[in-house]
Amino acid sequence: MAMLAKTLTIPEDAMVNMLKTLPDDILVEVFWKALVESDVSPLTNEEREEIDKGKTELKKGETIKWDTLK
């Protein structure tokens, strides 16, 4: 039996605060399902460049950890 999707409108700060309270494993699952699973199109050149840029920043230690944002 398929579940019907519902649309909910909430203020951005309420959504951010809700996400900050989630355990990391659940947060990763939420982002995976919302952003990755739904997009099956091939990466564009710009997306590939952004991924490479992110990997370089990660290796250099130039990224911000999620715990810092919490």
DAMOZI-V963608 format. One record per residue. SS is DSSP state (H for helix, E for strand, - for the rest). PHI is phi in whole degrees, 0 to 359 (NA if undefined). BURIAL is # if it has 24 or more other ideal C-beta (glycine too) atoms within 12 Angstrom, else .. Layout:
ss=SS phi=PHI burial=BURIAL
ss=SS phi=PHI burial=BURIAL
//
This chain:
ss=- phi=NA burial=.
ss=- phi=279 burial=.
ss=- phi=271 burial=.
ss=- phi=281 burial=.
ss=- phi=278 burial=.
ss=- phi=241 burial=.
ss=- phi=255 burial=.
ss=- phi=230 burial=.
ss=- phi=251 burial=.
ss=- phi=224 burial=.
ss=- phi=298 burial=.
ss=H phi=302 burial=.
ss=H phi=295 burial=.
ss=H phi=293 burial=.
ss=H phi=294 burial=.
ss=H phi=298 burial=.
ss=H phi=298 burial=.
ss=H phi=296 burial=.
ss=H phi=297 burial=.
ss=H phi=295 burial=.
ss=H phi=274 burial=.
ss=- phi=285 burial=.
ss=- phi=297 burial=.
ss=H phi=304 burial=.
ss=H phi=295 burial=.
ss=H phi=288 burial=.
ss=H phi=299 burial=.
ss=H phi=298 burial=.
ss=H phi=298 burial=.
ss=H phi=299 burial=.
ss=H phi=294 burial=.
ss=H phi=299 burial=.
ss=H phi=292 burial=.
ss=H phi=281 burial=.
ss=H phi=248 burial=.
ss=H phi=265 burial=.
ss=- phi=299 burial=.
ss=- phi=279 burial=.
ss=- phi=251 burial=.
ss=- phi=252 burial=.
ss=- phi=286 burial=.
ss=- phi=297 burial=.
ss=- phi=292 burial=.
ss=- phi=277 burial=.
ss=H phi=300 burial=.
ss=H phi=297 burial=.
ss=H phi=296 burial=.
ss=H phi=298 burial=.
ss=H phi=297 burial=.
ss=H phi=294 burial=.
ss=H phi=296 burial=.
ss=H phi=299 burial=.
ss=H phi=298 burial=.
ss=H phi=296 burial=.
ss=H phi=296 burial=.
ss=H phi=296 burial=.
ss=H phi=298 burial=.
ss=H phi=297 burial=.
ss=H phi=298 burial=.
ss=H phi=277 burial=.
ss=- phi=76 burial=.
ss=- phi=262 burial=.
ss=- phi=263 burial=.
ss=- phi=254 burial=.
ss=- phi=284 burial=.
ss=H phi=304 burial=.
ss=H phi=300 burial=.
ss=H phi=293 burial=.
ss=H phi=283 burial=.
ss=- phi=294 burial=.
//
